[in-house]
């Protein structure tokens, strides 16, 4: 798992193989990540450890994320990523 306070590693992990995910994660980590609670930061890091096809399906609404904490973080990222 990425270290909780190592923002450079979190930024790097936000660089995905899909543009659709990059445009969600990168602005979110630059503008919102630092304001998250430690628990939410850990949830966000767990989200980043998921595979791109899963993330894409969850963020685009094609599938429901089975983990309630991750599902809540998806809602948070989707709601706050855009400027």
Buried (B, 14 or more C-beta within 10 A) or exposed (E): EBEEEEBEEBBEBBEBEBEEBEEBBBBBBBEBBEEBEEEBBBBBBBBBEBEEEBBBBBBEEEEEBEBEBBBEBBEBBBEBBEE
